Amino acid sequence: MPTIAIVGAGPGLGLAVARTFGSNGFDVALVARNRAKLDDLAGKLAAEGITAAAFPADVLDPEALTRALGDAAARFGGIDVLEYSPAGTFGSTAPTVPSETEPADVRRELDFQLSGAITATRAVLPAMRAAGTGTLLYTTGAGSIDPVPQLGNVNAAAAALRNWVLNLHKELDGTGVQAAHVGIGVLIGGTDEDLPGFPTAPAEQISPVYWELHTTGRDQAERVFSL
C-alpha cells in the first residue's frame, strides 16, 4: 500500500488528512512530539480500518525528525506522500507586529516552519526522485500570501516556506515528484467566538484539497482554501 507521512499530526487537520488518504488505500505515518497523542490518533484510525503508526519527533530537532521519517519508511516500505503542517502556538513564539519584531521572533518561526520542512523533505525526496514519483505538500496560513500586521513574524516565516515550496515545485518539474503549498485562510475547527469576524471551517472540509493536489492537481504549485 502507498503511505502518507503527516508531520505535525494532530486531532484537527492532521487527522482529517489521514482519514482522507487512509480511506483511499493509504497507510499513515503520524509524526509529532507526543507519542501518547499519536498513539491515540493511530487507535482512532485503526478503528476505522486505516493502518497507522506513531513516530514521535520534534520538528525543531533535525536528527530526530530525519530518524522518525526513516523509521516510517522502513516500517511501511517507503513514503509516497509527505504532508508538513506542524501544529503549535506560532512555533512557541508570541506573534509580533512588523515594527516590533526582533530578529529572534522570526528566527524560531523560521526553524519551526521552513527549516523543519527542509529537513523533512531531505529525508524523503531522494527515494521519491529515484522512484520517479511522489508528492510533497506543505501547509501555512494564508498570511503567507496576504499578511496581516498582527502576525508579522509568523507571516514572514510562512512566506519564506511558501517561496521555497514554489521554487521546489519548479525544480521538480518533469521528475514525477509534485511539490505544492496549501494556504489556509480560515480558522480550522473553530467558532466565530474564537476569532470574531474571521471565517471558520471544519478540518474535514479542507482535507480533500490535499487529495486533489496528489491526484488531479499535480501540475499545481499552490492551492488556497478560503470561504
C-alpha positions in Angstrom: 0.0 0.0 0.0 1.1 3.6 -0.5 2.0 5.6 2.6 1.5 9.2 3.7 3.7 10.7 6.4 2.0 13.6 8.2 4.4 15.8 10.1 2.6 17.7 12.8 -0.2 15.2 13.1 -2.9 16.3 15.5 -6.6 15.8 16.1 -7.6 18.5 13.6 -6.2 18.9 10.1 -3.7 16.1 10.5 -6.4 13.5 11.5 -8.6 14.7 8.7 -5.9 14.4 6.1 -5.0 10.9 7.5 -8.7 9.9 7.1 -8.9 11.3 3.6 -5.8 9.4 2.4 -6.5 6.3 4.5 -9.9 5.9 3.1 -8.3 5.9 -0.3 -6.0 3.0 0.5 -3.0 4.7 2.2 -1.2 3.6 5.3 -0.4 6.6 7.6 2.8 7.5 9.4 2.0 10.0 12.2 4.8 12.4 13.2 4.6 14.8 16.1 6.2 15.3 19.5 3.8 13.5 21.8 3.7 9.7 21.5 0.6 9.3 23.6 -1.4 11.7 21.4 0.0 10.0 18.3 -1.0 6.5 19.7 -4.5 7.9 20.3 -4.8 9.1 16.7 -3.4 5.8 15.4 -6.1 4.0 17.5 -8.9 6.1 16.1 -7.7 5.4 12.6 -7.3 1.7 13.2 -10.9 1.6 14.4 -11.9 2.9 11.0 -9.8 0.3 9.2 -6.8 2.5 8.4 -3.3 1.3 9.2 -1.4 3.9 11.1 1.6 4.1 13.4 3.3 6.7 15.6 6.8 8.1 15.0 7.5 10.8 17.7 9.8 13.7 16.8 10.1 17.4 17.2 10.4 19.4 14.0 13.0 21.6 15.8 15.2 18.5 16.2 16.6 17.7 12.7 18.2 14.4 13.7 15.0 13.2 15.5 12.8 14.2 12.6 15.1 12.6 10.0 15.2 9.4 12.1 11.4 9.3 12.5 10.8 9.6 8.8 13.4 7.0 8.1 11.7 4.6 10.6 8.4 5.3 9.0 9.8 4.5 5.5 11.3 1.2 6.9 8.0 0.3 8.6 5.8 0.9 5.6 8.2 0.2 2.8 8.6 3.8 1.7 6.8 7.2 1.9 4.8 8.2 -1.2 3.3 11.5 0.2 4.7 13.9 2.7 2.4 16.4 4.3 4.1 19.1 6.5 1.9 21.1 8.9 3.4 21.2 12.4 1.0 22.4 15.0 1.9 24.8 17.7 1.3 28.2 19.2 3.1 30.1 16.5 6.2 27.9 16.8 6.2 28.6 20.6 6.9 32.3 20.0 4.4 35.2 20.5 3.1 36.9 17.4 4.5 40.3 16.8 3.6 43.3 14.5 6.3 44.1 12.0 7.5 47.3 13.7 8.0 45.5 17.0 9.5 42.3 15.5 13.0 41.3 16.7 15.2 39.0 14.7 14.8 36.3 17.3 11.0 36.5 16.9 11.4 35.4 13.3 14.3 33.0 13.8 12.4 30.5 15.8 9.4 30.6 13.4 11.8 30.0 10.5 13.2 27.0 12.3 9.7 25.7 13.0 8.2 26.3 9.6 11.0 26.5 7.0 13.9 24.5 8.5 11.7 21.7 9.6 10.1 21.4 6.2 13.6 21.3 4.6 14.7 18.6 7.0 11.6 16.5 6.3 12.0 16.9 2.6 15.6 15.9 2.5 14.6 12.7 4.4 12.1 11.6 1.8 12.9 13.3 -1.5 15.9 11.1 -2.6 13.8 8.0 -2.6 11.0 9.8 -4.5 13.4 11.0 -7.1 14.8 7.5 -7.6 11.2 6.1 -8.0 10.2 8.9 -10.3 7.0 9.6 -8.3 5.9 11.2 -5.0 4.0 14.1 -3.5 5.2 16.8 -1.2 2.6 19.1 0.4 3.2 22.0 2.8 0.7 23.9 4.8 0.7 27.5 6.1 -1.9 30.1 7.0 -3.0 32.4 4.1 -1.0 35.1 5.8 2.0 33.7 3.8 0.3 35.2 0.8 -1.7 38.2 2.2 0.0 39.0 5.5 -1.7 40.7 8.5 0.2 43.0 10.8 -0.8 41.1 14.0 1.2 38.1 12.8 4.3 39.9 11.4 6.9 37.3 12.5 4.7 34.3 11.8 3.7 35.5 8.3 7.3 36.3 7.4 8.4 32.7 8.2 5.4 31.3 6.4 6.1 33.4 3.4 9.6 32.0 3.3 8.3 28.5 3.4 5.8 29.3 0.6 8.6 30.8 -1.5 10.8 27.7 -1.0 7.9 25.3 -1.9 7.0 27.2 -5.1 10.7 27.1 -6.1 10.9 23.4 -5.3 7.9 22.8 -7.5 9.8 24.4 -10.4 12.9 22.4 -9.7 11.0 19.1 -9.7 9.1 19.8 -12.9 9.4 16.7 -15.1 10.7 14.4 -12.4 7.4 12.8 -11.4 7.6 14.4 -8.0 5.0 17.1 -7.1 5.6 19.8 -4.6 2.7 22.2 -3.6 1.8 24.7 -1.0 -1.6 24.9 0.7 -2.5 28.3 2.2 -5.4 28.1 4.7 -7.4 31.3 5.1 -9.8 30.0 7.8 -9.7 29.1 11.5 -9.8 25.3 11.5 -12.5 23.8 13.6 -13.2 27.0 15.5 -16.2 29.1 16.0 -16.9 32.8 15.5 -16.4 33.3 19.2 -12.8 32.2 18.9 -11.9 35.0 16.5 -14.9 37.2 15.8 -15.3 38.1 12.1 -12.8 35.5 10.9 -14.1 32.6 8.8 -14.1 29.1 10.2 -14.3 25.7 8.6 -14.0 22.1 9.8 -10.8 20.2 9.0 -12.9 17.7 7.0 -13.8 20.4 4.6 -10.2 21.3 4.0 -8.5 17.8 3.7 -9.9 17.0 0.2 -7.7 19.8 -1.1 -4.6 17.6 -0.3 -6.1 14.6 -2.1 -6.9 16.7 -5.1 -3.3 18.0 -5.3 -2.0 14.5 -5.1 -4.3 13.1 -7.7 -5.8 15.6 -10.2 -3.8 18.7 -9.5 -0.2 17.5 -9.9 0.7 20.5 -12.1 -0.4 23.0 -9.5 2.2 24.7 -7.2 -0.4 26.1 -4.8 -4.0 26.0 -3.6 -5.6 28.4 -1.2 -8.6 27.4 0.9 -10.9 30.2 1.8 -14.6 30.9 2.3 
